[in-house]
Amino acid sequence: MTRHVQVPPPNKHQLALMIWVAVFPTLTVINVAFGDWLGTLHPVLRTFVLVTVAVPIVIYGIMPSLHRLRARLIVRARGGKSL
């Protein structure tokens, strides 16, 4: 039988760290991969392209994984006990 343990949502500091951990490497990879092409664009258009590519990657790809990782770490730290 699977036990479901309630894990509270991240506080604002944890969420800020999780967002930073997701956004920084994503933007770094995009800039390294497409830097030459992005450099030819107007700064506003470059920002638009970066945001259009990075936000879905972060929101739908990376953040759910970070939330699951955080939950596993909290459950492990509690020894599998809920609040």
mmCIF file of the N, C-alpha and C atoms, coordinates in Angstrom:
data_MODEL
# 
_entry.id   MODEL 
# 
loop_
_atom_site.group_PDB 
_atom_site.id 
_atom_site.type_symbol 
_atom_site.label_atom_id 
_atom_site.label_alt_id 
_atom_site.label_comp_id 
_atom_site.label_asym_id 
_atom_site.label_entity_id 
_atom_site.label_seq_id 
_atom_site.pdbx_PDB_ins_code 
_atom_site.Cartn_x 
_atom_site.Cartn_y 
_atom_site.Cartn_z 
_atom_site.occupancy 
_atom_site.B_iso_or_equiv 
_atom_site.pdbx_formal_charge 
_atom_site.auth_seq_id 
_atom_site.auth_comp_id 
_atom_site.auth_asym_id 
_atom_site.auth_atom_id 
_atom_site.pdbx_PDB_model_num 
ATOM 1   N N  . MET A 1 1  ? 0.843  -1.178 0.000   1.00 0.00 ? 1  MET A N  1 
ATOM 2   C CA . MET A 1 1  ? 0.000  0.000  0.000   1.00 0.00 ? 1  MET A CA 1 
ATOM 3   C C  . MET A 1 1  ? 0.887  1.240  0.000   1.00 0.00 ? 1  MET A C  1 
ATOM 4   N N  . THR A 1 2  ? 0.553  2.203  -0.837  1.00 0.00 ? 2  THR A N  1 
ATOM 5   C CA . THR A 1 2  ? 1.318  3.442  -0.943  1.00 0.00 ? 2  THR A CA 1 
ATOM 6   C C  . THR A 1 2  ? 0.805  4.448  0.068   1.00 0.00 ? 2  THR A C  1 
ATOM 7   N N  . ARG A 1 3  ? 1.719  5.007  0.848   1.00 0.00 ? 3  ARG A N  1 
ATOM 8   C CA . ARG A 1 3  ? 1.340  6.066  1.792   1.00 0.00 ? 3  ARG A CA 1 
ATOM 9   C C  . ARG A 1 3  ? 1.521  7.406  1.129   1.00 0.00 ? 3  ARG A C  1 
ATOM 10  N N  . HIS A 1 4  ? 0.493  8.229  1.210   1.00 0.00 ? 4  HIS A N  1 
ATOM 11  C CA . HIS A 1 4  ? 0.594  9.581  0.699   1.00 0.00 ? 4  HIS A CA 1 
ATOM 12  C C  . HIS A 1 4  ? 0.884  10.508 1.859   1.00 0.00 ? 4  HIS A C  1 
ATOM 13  N N  . VAL A 1 5  ? 1.998  11.186 1.768   1.00 0.00 ? 5  VAL A N  1 
ATOM 14  C CA . VAL A 1 5  ? 2.427  12.092 2.825   1.00 0.00 ? 5  VAL A CA 1 
ATOM 15  C C  . VAL A 1 5  ? 2.173  13.514 2.359   1.00 0.00 ? 5  VAL A C  1 
ATOM 16  N N  . GLN A 1 6  ? 1.513  14.289 3.190   1.00 0.00 ? 6  GLN A N  1 
ATOM 17  C CA . GLN A 1 6  ? 1.265  15.689 2.881   1.00 0.00 ? 6  GLN A CA 1 
ATOM 18  C C  . GLN A 1 6  ? 2.548  16.490 3.052   1.00 0.00 ? 6  GLN A C  1 
ATOM 19  N N  . VAL A 1 7  ? 2.923  17.186 2.001   1.00 0.00 ? 7  VAL A N  1 
ATOM 20  C CA . VAL A 1 7  ? 4.090  18.063 2.050   1.00 0.00 ? 7  VAL A CA 1 
ATOM 21  C C  . VAL A 1 7  ? 3.580  19.476 1.806   1.00 0.00 ? 7  VAL A C  1 
ATOM 22  N N  . PRO A 1 8  ? 3.891  20.394 2.712   1.00 0.00 ? 8  PRO A N  1 
ATOM 23  C CA . PRO A 1 8  ? 3.409  21.764 2.525   1.00 0.00 ? 8  PRO A CA 1 
ATOM 24  C C  . PRO A 1 8  ? 4.057  22.414 1.300   1.00 0.00 ? 8  PRO A C  1 
ATOM 25  N N  . PRO A 1 9  ? 3.399  23.416 0.736   1.00 0.00 ? 9  PRO A N  1 
ATOM 26  C CA . PRO A 1 9  ? 4.016  24.107 -0.397  1.00 0.00 ? 9  PRO A CA 1 
ATOM 27  C C  . PRO A 1 9  ? 5.287  24.823 0.055   1.00 0.00 ? 9  PRO A C  1 
ATOM 28  N N  . PRO A 1 10 ? 6.169  25.105 -0.874  1.00 0.00 ? 10 PRO A N  1 
ATOM 29  C CA . PRO A 1 10 ? 7.412  25.791 -0.490  1.00 0.00 ? 10 PRO A CA 1 
ATOM 30  C C  . PRO A 1 10 ? 7.116  27.203 0.011   1.00 0.00 ? 10 PRO A C  1 
ATOM 31  N N  . ASN A 1 11 ? 7.924  27.634 0.980   1.00 0.00 ? 11 ASN A N  1 
ATOM 32  C CA . ASN A 1 11 ? 7.797  29.028 1.412   1.00 0.00 ? 11 ASN A CA 1 
ATOM 33  C C  . ASN A 1 11 ? 8.437  29.913 0.344   1.00 0.00 ? 11 ASN A C  1 
ATOM 34  N N  . LYS A 1 12 ? 8.325  31.214 0.507   1.00 0.00 ? 12 LYS A N  1 
ATOM 35  C CA . LYS A 1 12 ? 8.788  32.117 -0.549  1.00 0.00 ? 12 LYS A CA 1 
ATOM 36  C C  . LYS A 1 12 ? 10.288 32.011 -0.792  1.00 0.00 ? 12 LYS A C  1 
ATOM 37  N N  . HIS A 1 13 ? 11.057 31.690 0.227   1.00 0.00 ? 13 HIS A N  1 
ATOM 38  C CA . HIS A 1 13 ? 12.506 31.569 0.065   1.00 0.00 ? 13 HIS A CA 1 
ATOM 39  C C  . HIS A 1 13 ? 12.864 30.281 -0.688  1.00 0.00 ? 13 HIS A C  1 
ATOM 40  N N  . GLN A 1 14 ? 12.186 29.197 -0.341  1.00 0.00 ? 14 GLN A N  1 
ATOM 41  C CA . GLN A 1 14 ? 12.413 27.937 -1.053  1.00 0.00 ? 14 GLN A CA 1 
ATOM 42  C C  . GLN A 1 14 ? 11.994 28.064 -2.515  1.00 0.00 ? 14 GLN A C  1 
ATOM 43  N N  . LEU A 1 15 ? 10.859 28.704 -2.748  1.00 0.00 ? 15 LEU A N  1 
ATOM 44  C CA . LEU A 1 15 ? 10.379 28.877 -4.110  1.00 0.00 ? 15 LEU A CA 1 
ATOM 45  C C  . LEU A 1 15 ? 11.337 29.753 -4.918  1.00 0.00 ? 15 LEU A C  1 
ATOM 46  N N  . ALA A 1 16 ? 11.843 30.807 -4.304  1.00 0.00 ? 16 ALA A N  1 
ATOM 47  C CA . ALA A 1 16 ? 12.809 31.669 -4.990  1.00 0.00 ? 16 ALA A CA 1 
ATOM 48  C C  . ALA A 1 16 ? 14.055 30.873 -5.380  1.00 0.00 ? 16 ALA A C  1 
ATOM 49  N N  . LEU A 1 17 ? 14.539 30.034 -4.477  1.00 0.00 ? 17 LEU A N  1 
ATOM 50  C CA . LEU A 1 17 ? 15.712 29.204 -4.779  1.00 0.00 ? 17 LEU A CA 1 
ATOM 51  C C  . LEU A 1 17 ? 15.398 28.207 -5.894  1.00 0.00 ? 17 LEU A C  1 
ATOM 52  N N  . MET A 1 18 ? 14.229 27.591 -5.832  1.00 0.00 ? 18 MET A N  1 
ATOM 53  C CA . MET A 1 18 ? 13.847 26.632 -6.863  1.00 0.00 ? 18 MET A CA 1 
ATOM 54  C C  . MET A 1 18 ? 13.747 27.310 -8.232  1.00 0.00 ? 18 MET A C  1 
ATOM 55  N N  . ILE A 1 19 ? 13.176 28.495 -8.268  1.00 0.00 ? 19 ILE A N  1 
ATOM 56  C CA . ILE A 1 19 ? 13.067 29.225 -9.532  1.00 0.00 ? 19 ILE A CA 1 
ATOM 57  C C  . ILE A 1 19 ? 14.450 29.579 -10.054 1.00 0.00 ? 19 ILE A C  1 
ATOM 58  N N  . TRP A 1 20 ? 15.323 30.033 -9.181  1.00 0.00 ? 20 TRP A N  1 
ATOM 59  C CA . TRP A 1 20 ? 16.683 30.388 -9.602  1.00 0.00 ? 20 TRP A CA 1 
ATOM 60  C C  . TRP A 1 20 ? 17.399 29.153 -10.158 1.00 0.00 ? 20 TRP A C  1 
ATOM 61  N N  . VAL A 1 21 ? 17.266 28.029 -9.448  1.00 0.00 ? 21 VAL A N  1 
ATOM 62  C CA . VAL A 1 21 ? 17.915 26.788 -9.885  1.00 0.00 ? 21 VAL A CA 1 
ATOM 63  C C  . VAL A 1 21 ? 17.382 26.346 -11.251 1.00 0.00 ? 21 VAL A C  1 
ATOM 64  N N  . ALA A 1 22 ? 16.130 26.644 -11.535 1.00 0.00 ? 22 ALA A N  1 
ATOM 65  C CA . ALA A 1 22 ? 15.551 26.283 -12.826 1.00 0.00 ? 22 ALA A CA 1 
ATOM 66  C C  . ALA A 1 22 ? 15.896 27.286 -13.926 1.00 0.00 ? 22 ALA A C  1 
ATOM 67  N N  . VAL A 1 23 ? 15.852 28.573 -13.610 1.00 0.00 ? 23 VAL A N  1 
ATOM 68  C CA . VAL A 1 23 ? 15.993 29.609 -14.637 1.00 0.00 ? 23 VAL A CA 1 
ATOM 69  C C  . VAL A 1 23 ? 17.443 29.812 -15.061 1.00 0.00 ? 23 VAL A C  1 
ATOM 70  N N  . PHE A 1 24 ? 18.357 29.893 -14.126 1.00 0.00 ? 24 PHE A N  1 
ATOM 71  C CA . PHE A 1 24 ? 19.746 30.201 -14.467 1.00 0.00 ? 24 PHE A CA 1 
ATOM 72  C C  . PHE A 1 24 ? 20.346 29.208 -15.461 1.00 0.00 ? 24 PHE A C  1 
ATOM 73  N N  . PRO A 1 25 ? 20.295 27.904 -15.186 1.00 0.00 ? 25 PRO A N  1 
ATOM 74  C CA . PRO A 1 25 ? 20.880 26.974 -16.162 1.00 0.00 ? 25 PRO A CA 1 
ATOM 75  C C  . PRO A 1 25 ? 20.126 26.967 -17.493 1.00 0.00 ? 25 PRO A C  1 
ATOM 76  N N  . THR A 1 26 ? 18.809 27.147 -17.442 1.00 0.00 ? 26 THR A N  1 
ATOM 77  C CA . THR A 1 26 ? 18.029 27.172 -18.683 1.00 0.00 ? 26 THR A CA 1 
ATOM 78  C C  . THR A 1 26 ? 18.473 28.329 -19.563 1.00 0.00 ? 26 THR A C  1 
ATOM 79  N N  . LEU A 1 27 ? 18.558 29.519 -18.998 1.00 0.00 ? 27 LEU A N  1 
ATOM 80  C CA . LEU A 1 27 ? 18.989 30.677 -19.772 1.00 0.00 ? 27 LEU A CA 1 
ATOM 81  C C  . LEU A 1 27 ? 20.439 30.534 -20.236 1.00 0.00 ? 27 LEU A C  1 
ATOM 82  N N  . THR A 1 28 ? 21.275 29.943 -19.404 1.00 0.00 ? 28 THR A N  1 
ATOM 83  C CA . THR A 1 28 ? 22.674 29.734 -19.781 1.00 0.00 ? 28 THR A CA 1 
ATOM 84  C C  . THR A 1 28 ? 22.774 28.806 -20.998 1.00 0.00 ? 28 THR A C  1 
ATOM 85  N N  . VAL A 1 29 ? 22.051 27.699 -20.960 1.00 0.00 ? 29 VAL A N  1 
ATOM 86  C CA . VAL A 1 29 ? 22.085 26.747 -22.083 1.00 0.00 ? 29 VAL A CA 1 
ATOM 87  C C  . VAL A 1 29 ? 21.534 27.389 -23.355 1.00 0.00 ? 29 VAL A C  1 
ATOM 88  N N  . ILE A 1 30 ? 20.433 28.116 -23.228 1.00 0.00 ? 30 ILE A N  1 
ATOM 89  C CA . ILE A 1 30 ? 19.853 28.769 -24.411 1.00 0.00 ? 30 ILE A CA 1 
ATOM 90  C C  . ILE A 1 30 ? 20.837 29.787 -24.982 1.00 0.00 ? 30 ILE A C  1 
ATOM 91  N N  . ASN A 1 31 ? 21.466 30.573 -24.111 1.00 0.00 ? 31 ASN A N  1 
ATOM 92  C CA . ASN A 1 31 ? 22.427 31.573 -24.589 1.00 0.00 ? 31 ASN A CA 1 
ATOM 93  C C  . ASN A 1 31 ? 23.650 30.932 -25.235 1.00 0.00 ? 31 ASN A C  1 
ATOM 94  N N  . VAL A 1 32 ? 24.133 29.848 -24.677 1.00 0.00 ? 32 VAL A N  1 
ATOM 95  C CA . VAL A 1 32 ? 25.292 29.169 -25.268 1.00 0.00 ? 32 VAL A CA 1 
ATOM 96  C C  . VAL A 1 32 ? 24.911 28.535 -26.607 1.00 0.00 ? 32 VAL A C  1 
ATOM 97  N N  . ALA A 1 33 ? 23.739 27.910 -26.645 1.00 0.00 ? 33 ALA A N  1 
ATOM 98  C CA . ALA A 1 33 ? 23.319 27.219 -27.859 1.00 0.00 ? 33 ALA A CA 1 
ATOM 99  C C  . ALA A 1 33 ? 22.961 28.181 -28.990 1.00 0.00 ? 33 ALA A C  1 
ATOM 100 N N  . PHE A 1 34 ? 22.321 29.285 -28.655 1.00 0.00 ? 34 PHE A N  1 
ATOM 101 C CA . PHE A 1 34 ? 21.819 30.196 -29.692 1.00 0.00 ? 34 PHE A CA 1 
ATOM 102 C C  . PHE A 1 34 ? 22.415 31.591 -29.588 1.00 0.00 ? 34 PHE A C  1 
ATOM 103 N N  . GLY A 1 35 ? 23.515 31.734 -28.862 1.00 0.00 ? 35 GLY A N  1 
ATOM 104 C CA . GLY A 1 35 ? 24.100 33.048 -28.604 1.00 0.00 ? 35 GLY A CA 1 
ATOM 105 C C  . GLY A 1 35 ? 24.444 33.837 -29.845 1.00 0.00 ? 35 GLY A C  1 
ATOM 106 N N  . ASP A 1 36 ? 25.040 33.185 -30.835 1.00 0.00 ? 36 ASP A N  1 
ATOM 107 C CA . ASP A 1 36 ? 25.418 33.902 -32.058 1.00 0.00 ? 36 ASP A CA 1 
ATOM 108 C C  . ASP A 1 36 ? 24.187 34.469 -32.761 1.00 0.00 ? 36 ASP A C  1 
ATOM 109 N N  . TRP A 1 37 ? 23.156 33.651 -32.891 1.00 0.00 ? 37 TRP A N  1 
ATOM 110 C CA . TRP A 1 37 ? 21.936 34.112 -33.542 1.00 0.00 ? 37 TRP A CA 1 
ATOM 111 C C  . TRP A 1 37 ? 21.216 35.167 -32.701 1.00 0.00 ? 37 TRP A C  1 
ATOM 112 N N  . LEU A 1 38 ? 21.135 34.924 -31.373 1.00 0.00 ? 38 LEU A N  1 
ATOM 113 C CA . LEU A 1 38 ? 20.459 35.884 -30.498 1.00 0.00 ? 38 LEU A CA 1 
ATOM 114 C C  . LEU A 1 38 ? 21.162 37.238 -30.504 1.00 0.00 ? 38 LEU A C  1 
ATOM 115 N N  . GLY A 1 39 ? 22.473 37.218 -30.640 1.00 0.00 ? 39 GLY A N  1 
ATOM 116 C CA . GLY A 1 39 ? 23.242 38.458 -30.648 1.00 0.00 ? 39 GLY A CA 1 
ATOM 117 C C  . GLY A 1 39 ? 22.918 39.373 -31.814 1.00 0.00 ? 39 GLY A C  1 
ATOM 118 N N  . THR A 1 40 ? 22.342 38.807 -32.859 1.00 0.00 ? 40 THR A N  1 
ATOM 119 C CA . THR A 1 40 ? 21.990 39.630 -34.018 1.00 0.00 ? 40 THR A CA 1 
ATOM 120 C C  . THR A 1 40 ? 20.646 40.329 -33.843 1.00 0.00 ? 40 THR A C  1 
ATOM 121 N N  . LEU A 1 41 ? 19.904 39.942 -32.829 1.00 0.00 ? 41 LEU A N  1 
ATOM 122 C CA . LEU A 1 41 ? 18.563 40.487 -32.631 1.00 0.00 ? 41 LEU A CA 1 
ATOM 123 C C  . LEU A 1 41 ? 18.587 41.760 -31.790 1.00 0.00 ? 41 LEU A C  1 
ATOM 124 N N  . HIS A 1 42 ? 17.568 42.583 -31.969 1.00 0.00 ? 42 HIS A N  1 
ATOM 125 C CA . HIS A 1 42 ? 17.354 43.759 -31.117 1.00 0.00 ? 42 HIS A CA 1 
ATOM 126 C C  . HIS A 1 42 ? 17.154 43.248 -29.686 1.00 0.00 ? 42 HIS A C  1 
ATOM 127 N N  . PRO A 1 43 ? 17.647 43.961 -28.673 1.00 0.00 ? 43 PRO A N  1 
ATOM 128 C CA . PRO A 1 43 ? 17.536 43.471 -27.288 1.00 0.00 ? 43 PRO A CA 1 
ATOM 129 C C  . PRO A 1 43 ? 16.113 43.101 -26.858 1.00 0.00 ? 43 PRO A C  1 
ATOM 130 N N  . VAL A 1 44 ? 15.121 43.864 -27.299 1.00 0.00 ? 44 VAL A N  1 
ATOM 131 C CA . VAL A 1 44 ? 13.741 43.535 -26.918 1.00 0.00 ? 44 VAL A CA 1 
ATOM 132 C C  . VAL A 1 44 ? 13.299 42.236 -27.581 1.00 0.00 ? 44 VAL A C  1 
ATOM 133 N N  . LEU A 1 45 ? 13.608 42.049 -28.834 1.00 0.00 ? 45 LEU A N  1 
ATOM 134 C CA . LEU A 1 45 ? 13.266 40.815 -29.535 1.00 0.00 ? 45 LEU A CA 1 
ATOM 135 C C  . LEU A 1 45 ? 14.036 39.629 -28.949 1.00 0.00 ? 45 LEU A C  1 
ATOM 136 N N  . ARG A 1 46 ? 15.306 39.844 -28.628 1.00 0.00 ? 46 ARG A N  1 
ATOM 137 C CA . ARG A 1 46 ? 16.115 38.783 -28.005 1.00 0.00 ? 46 ARG A CA 1 
ATOM 138 C C  . ARG A 1 46 ? 15.497 38.342 -26.685 1.00 0.00 ? 46 ARG A C  1 
ATOM 139 N N  . THR A 1 47 ? 15.078 39.312 -25.868 1.00 0.00 ? 47 THR A N  1 
ATOM 140 C CA . THR A 1 47 ? 14.435 38.991 -24.591 1.00 0.00 ? 47 THR A CA 1 
ATOM 141 C C  . THR A 1 47 ? 13.137 38.230 -24.822 1.00 0.00 ? 47 THR A C  1 
ATOM 142 N N  . PHE A 1 48 ? 12.349 38.666 -25.808 1.00 0.00 ? 48 PHE A N  1 
ATOM 143 C CA . PHE A 1 48 ? 11.096 37.982 -26.135 1.00 0.00 ? 48 PHE A CA 1 
ATOM 144 C C  . PHE A 1 48 ? 11.355 36.524 -26.520 1.00 0.00 ? 48 PHE A C  1 
ATOM 145 N N  . VAL A 1 49 ? 12.352 36.290 -27.351 1.00 0.00 ? 49 VAL A N  1 
ATOM 146 C CA . VAL A 1 49 ? 12.683 34.918 -27.774 1.00 0.00 ? 49 VAL A CA 1 
ATOM 147 C C  . VAL A 1 49 ? 13.139 34.093 -26.577 1.00 0.00 ? 49 VAL A C  1 
ATOM 148 N N  . LEU A 1 50 ? 14.015 34.644 -25.757 1.00 0.00 ? 50 LEU A N  1 
ATOM 149 C CA . LEU A 1 50 ? 14.496 33.919 -24.579 1.00 0.00 ? 50 LEU A CA 1 
ATOM 150 C C  . LEU A 1 50 ? 13.349 33.535 -23.655 1.00 0.00 ? 50 LEU A C  1 
ATOM 151 N N  . VAL A 1 51 ? 12.471 34.489 -23.383 1.00 0.00 ? 51 VAL A N  1 
ATOM 152 C CA . VAL A 1 51 ? 11.345 34.229 -22.481 1.00 0.00 ? 51 VAL A CA 1 
ATOM 153 C C  . VAL A 1 51 ? 10.393 33.205 -23.091 1.00 0.00 ? 51 VAL A C  1 
ATOM 154 N N  . THR A 1 52 ? 10.137 33.324 -24.380 1.00 0.00 ? 52 THR A N  1 
ATOM 155 C CA . THR A 1 52 ? 9.218  32.408 -25.060 1.00 0.00 ? 52 THR A CA 1 
ATOM 156 C C  . THR A 1 52 ? 9.737  30.972 -25.028 1.00 0.00 ? 52 THR A C  1 
ATOM 157 N N  . VAL A 1 53 ? 11.032 30.798 -25.094 1.00 0.00 ? 53 VAL A N  1 
ATOM 158 C CA . VAL A 1 53 ? 11.617 29.454 -25.046 1.00 0.00 ? 53 VAL A CA 1 
ATOM 159 C C  . VAL A 1 53 ? 11.800 28.988 -23.601 1.00 0.00 ? 53 VAL A C  1 
ATOM 160 N N  . ALA A 1 54 ? 12.283 29.865 -22.730 1.00 0.00 ? 54 ALA A N  1 
ATOM 161 C CA . ALA A 1 54 ? 12.659 29.460 -21.375 1.00 0.00 ? 54 ALA A CA 1 
ATOM 162 C C  . ALA A 1 54 ? 11.468 29.195 -20.457 1.00 0.00 ? 54 ALA A C  1 
ATOM 163 N N  . VAL A 1 55 ? 10.431 30.014 -20.535 1.00 0.00 ? 55 VAL A N  1 
ATOM 164 C CA . VAL A 1 55 ? 9.321  29.869 -19.585 1.00 0.00 ? 55 VAL A CA 1 
ATOM 165 C C  . VAL A 1 55 ? 8.650  28.497 -19.677 1.00 0.00 ? 55 VAL A C  1 
ATOM 166 N N  . PRO A 1 56 ? 8.290  28.004 -20.860 1.00 0.00 ? 56 PRO A N  1 
ATOM 167 C CA . PRO A 1 56 ? 7.696  26.657 -20.892 1.00 0.00 ? 56 PRO A CA 1 
ATOM 168 C C  . PRO A 1 56 ? 8.645  25.560 -20.396 1.00 0.00 ? 56 PRO A C  1 
ATOM 169 N N  . ILE A 1 57 ? 9.924  25.693 -20.715 1.00 0.00 ? 57 ILE A N  1 
ATOM 170 C CA . ILE A 1 57 ? 10.901 24.704 -20.240 1.00 0.00 ? 57 ILE A CA 1 
ATOM 171 C C  . ILE A 1 57 ? 10.924 24.688 -18.716 1.00 0.00 ? 57 ILE A C  1 
ATOM 172 N N  . VAL A 1 58 ? 10.977 25.873 -18.127 1.00 0.00 ? 58 VAL A N  1 
ATOM 173 C CA . VAL A 1 58 ? 11.045 25.977 -16.665 1.00 0.00 ? 58 VAL A CA 1 
ATOM 174 C C  . VAL A 1 58 ? 9.738  25.525 -16.013 1.00 0.00 ? 58 VAL A C  1 
ATOM 175 N N  . ILE A 1 59 ? 8.612  26.041 -16.491 1.00 0.00 ? 59 ILE A N  1 
ATOM 176 C CA . ILE A 1 59 ? 7.324  25.774 -15.838 1.00 0.00 ? 59 ILE A CA 1 
ATOM 177 C C  . ILE A 1 59 ? 6.862  24.336 -16.028 1.00 0.00 ? 59 ILE A C  1 
ATOM 178 N N  . TYR A 1 60 ? 6.965  23.814 -17.247 1.00 0.00 ? 60 TYR A N  1 
ATOM 179 C CA . TYR A 1 60 ? 6.434  22.476 -17.520 1.00 0.00 ? 60 TYR A CA 1 
ATOM 180 C C  . TYR A 1 60 ? 7.478  21.372 -17.429 1.00 0.00 ? 60 TYR A C  1 
ATOM 181 N N  . GLY A 1 61 ? 8.758  21.726 -17.508 1.00 0.00 ? 61 GLY A N  1 
ATOM 182 C CA . GLY A 1 61 ? 9.796  20.712 -17.492 1.00 0.00 ? 61 GLY A CA 1 
ATOM 183 C C  . GLY A 1 61 ? 10.561 20.616 -16.191 1.00 0.00 ? 61 GLY A C  1 
ATOM 184 N N  . ILE A 1 62 ? 11.068 21.740 -15.728 1.00 0.00 ? 62 ILE A N  1 
ATOM 185 C CA . ILE A 1 62 ? 12.005 21.708 -14.601 1.00 0.00 ? 62 ILE A CA 1 
ATOM 186 C C  . ILE A 1 62 ? 11.313 21.860 -13.243 1.00 0.00 ? 62 ILE A C  1 
ATOM 187 N N  . MET A 1 63 ? 10.383 22.806 -13.127 1.00 0.00 ? 63 MET A N  1 
ATOM 188 C CA . MET A 1 63 ? 9.755  23.047 -11.820 1.00 0.00 ? 63 MET A CA 1 
ATOM 189 C C  . MET A 1 63 ? 9.011  21.830 -11.266 1.00 0.00 ? 63 MET A C  1 
ATOM 190 N N  . PRO A 1 64 ? 8.249  21.086 -12.066 1.00 0.00 ? 64 PRO A N  1 
ATOM 191 C CA . PRO A 1 64 ? 7.618  19.891 -11.488 1.00 0.00 ? 64 PRO A CA 1 
ATOM 192 C C  . PRO A 1 64 ? 8.639  18.899 -10.916 1.00 0.00 ? 64 PRO A C  1 
ATOM 193 N N  . SER A 1 65 ? 9.758  18.750 -11.586 1.00 0.00 ? 65 SER A N  1 
ATOM 194 C CA . SER A 1 65 ? 10.810 17.856 -11.076 1.00 0.00 ? 65 SER A CA 1 
ATOM 195 C C  . SER A 1 65 ? 11.395 18.388 -9.774  1.00 0.00 ? 65 SER A C  1 
ATOM 196 N N  . LEU A 1 66 ? 11.586 19.697 -9.706  1.00 0.00 ? 66 LEU A N  1 
ATOM 197 C CA . LEU A 1 66 ? 12.117 20.280 -8.472  1.00 0.00 ? 66 LEU A CA 1 
ATOM 198 C C  . LEU A 1 66 ? 11.119 20.150 -7.321  1.00 0.00 ? 66 LEU A C  1 
ATOM 199 N N  . HIS A 1 67 ? 9.830  20.289 -7.597  1.00 0.00 ? 67 HIS A N  1 
ATOM 200 C CA . HIS A 1 67 ? 8.814  20.105 -6.548  1.00 0.00 ? 67 HIS A CA 1 
ATOM 201 C C  . HIS A 1 67 ? 8.811  18.654 -6.058  1.00 0.00 ? 67 HIS A C  1 
ATOM 202 N N  . ARG A 1 68 ? 8.927  17.695 -6.974  1.00 0.00 ? 68 ARG A N  1 
ATOM 203 C CA . ARG A 1 68 ? 8.981  16.284 -6.556  1.00 0.00 ? 68 ARG A CA 1 
ATOM 204 C C  . ARG A 1 68 ? 10.242 16.007 -5.738  1.00 0.00 ? 68 ARG A C  1 
ATOM 205 N N  . LEU A 1 69 ? 11.364 16.556 -6.176  1.00 0.00 ? 69 LEU A N  1 
ATOM 206 C CA . LEU A 1 69 ? 12.615 16.378 -5.430  1.00 0.00 ? 69 LEU A CA 1 
ATOM 207 C C  . LEU A 1 69 ? 12.498 16.960 -4.032  1.00 0.00 ? 69 LEU A C  1 
ATOM 208 N N  . ARG A 1 70 ? 11.946 18.161 -3.937  1.00 0.00 ? 70 ARG A N  1 
ATOM 209 C CA . ARG A 1 70 ? 11.756 18.805 -2.630  1.00 0.00 ? 70 ARG A CA 1 
ATOM 210 C C  . ARG A 1 70 ? 10.868 17.944 -1.733  1.00 0.00 ? 70 ARG A C  1 
ATOM 211 N N  . ALA A 1 71 ? 9.778  17.413 -2.287  1.00 0.00 ? 71 ALA A N  1 
ATOM 212 C CA . ALA A 1 71 ? 8.876  16.567 -1.500  1.00 0.00 ? 71 ALA A CA 1 
ATOM 213 C C  . ALA A 1 71 ? 9.594  15.315 -1.007  1.00 0.00 ? 71 ALA A C  1 
ATOM 214 N N  . ARG A 1 72 ? 10.376 14.683 -1.879  1.00 0.00 ? 72 ARG A N  1 
ATOM 215 C CA . ARG A 1 72 ? 11.122 13.482 -1.452  1.00 0.00 ? 72 ARG A CA 1 
ATOM 216 C C  . ARG A 1 72 ? 12.105 13.808 -0.336  1.00 0.00 ? 72 ARG A C  1 
ATOM 217 N N  . LEU A 1 73 ? 12.784 14.947 -0.454  1.00 0.00 ? 73 LEU A N  1 
ATOM 218 C CA . LEU A 1 73 ? 13.745 15.335 0.582   1.00 0.00 ? 73 LEU A CA 1 
ATOM 219 C C  . LEU A 1 73 ? 13.054 15.609 1.912   1.00 0.00 ? 73 LEU A C  1 
ATOM 220 N N  . ILE A 1 74 ? 11.885 16.250 1.858   1.00 0.00 ? 74 ILE A N  1 
ATOM 221 C CA . ILE A 1 74 ? 11.149 16.526 3.088   1.00 0.00 ? 74 ILE A CA 1 
ATOM 222 C C  . ILE A 1 74 ? 10.649 15.234 3.728   1.00 0.00 ? 74 ILE A C  1 
ATOM 223 N N  . VAL A 1 75 ? 10.108 14.331 2.925   1.00 0.00 ? 75 VAL A N  1 
ATOM 224 C CA . VAL A 1 75 ? 9.618  13.055 3.439   1.00 0.00 ? 75 VAL A CA 1 
ATOM 225 C C  . VAL A 1 75 ? 10.775 12.257 4.035   1.00 0.00 ? 75 VAL A C  1 
ATOM 226 N N  . ARG A 1 76 ? 11.903 12.240 3.351   1.00 0.00 ? 76 ARG A N  1 
ATOM 227 C CA . ARG A 1 76 ? 13.077 11.514 3.863   1.00 0.00 ? 76 ARG A CA 1 
ATOM 228 C C  . ARG A 1 76 ? 13.546 12.112 5.188   1.00 0.00 ? 76 ARG A C  1 
ATOM 229 N N  . ALA A 1 77 ? 13.562 13.450 5.272   1.00 0.00 ? 77 ALA A N  1 
ATOM 230 C CA . ALA A 1 77 ? 14.014 14.107 6.496   1.00 0.00 ? 77 ALA A CA 1 
ATOM 231 C C  . ALA A 1 77 ? 13.083 13.814 7.677   1.00 0.00 ? 77 ALA A C  1 
ATOM 232 N N  . ARG A 1 78 ? 11.791 13.641 7.380   1.00 0.00 ? 78 ARG A N  1 
ATOM 233 C CA . ARG A 1 78 ? 10.810 13.332 8.425   1.00 0.00 ? 78 ARG A CA 1 
ATOM 234 C C  . ARG A 1 78 ? 10.759 11.835 8.745   1.00 0.00 ? 78 ARG A C  1 
ATOM 235 N N  . GLY A 1 79 ? 11.442 11.048 7.977   1.00 0.00 ? 79 GLY A N  1 
ATOM 236 C CA . GLY A 1 79 ? 11.371 9.607  8.164   1.00 0.00 ? 79 GLY A CA 1 
ATOM 237 C C  . GLY A 1 79 ? 10.065 9.022  7.669   1.00 0.00 ? 79 GLY A C  1 
ATOM 238 N N  . GLY A 1 80 ? 9.453  9.681  6.665   1.00 0.00 ? 80 GLY A N  1 
ATOM 239 C CA . GLY A 1 80 ? 8.228  9.179  6.078   1.00 0.00 ? 80 GLY A CA 1 
ATOM 240 C C  . GLY A 1 80 ? 6.973  9.588  6.834   1.00 0.00 ? 80 GLY A C  1 
ATOM 241 N N  . LYS A 1 81 ? 7.100  10.445 7.827   1.00 0.00 ? 81 LYS A N  1 
ATOM 242 C CA . LYS A 1 81 ? 5.937  10.865 8.625   1.00 0.00 ? 81 LYS A CA 1 
ATOM 243 C C  . LYS A 1 81 ? 5.353  12.155 8.088   1.00 0.00 ? 81 LYS A C  1 
ATOM 244 N N  . SER A 1 82 ? 4.044  12.256 8.075   1.00 0.00 ? 82 SER A N  1 
ATOM 245 C CA . SER A 1 82 ? 3.400  13.492 7.654   1.00 0.00 ? 82 SER A CA 1 
ATOM 246 C C  . SER A 1 82 ? 3.292  14.451 8.835   1.00 0.00 ? 82 SER A C  1 
ATOM 247 N N  . LEU A 1 83 ? 2.910  15.666 8.522   1.00 0.00 ? 83 LEU A N  1 
ATOM 248 C CA . LEU A 1 83 ? 2.775  16.694 9.568   1.00 0.00 ? 83 LEU A CA 1 
ATOM 249 C C  . LEU A 1 83 ? 1.672  16.384 10.529  1.00 0.00 ? 83 LEU A C  1 
# 
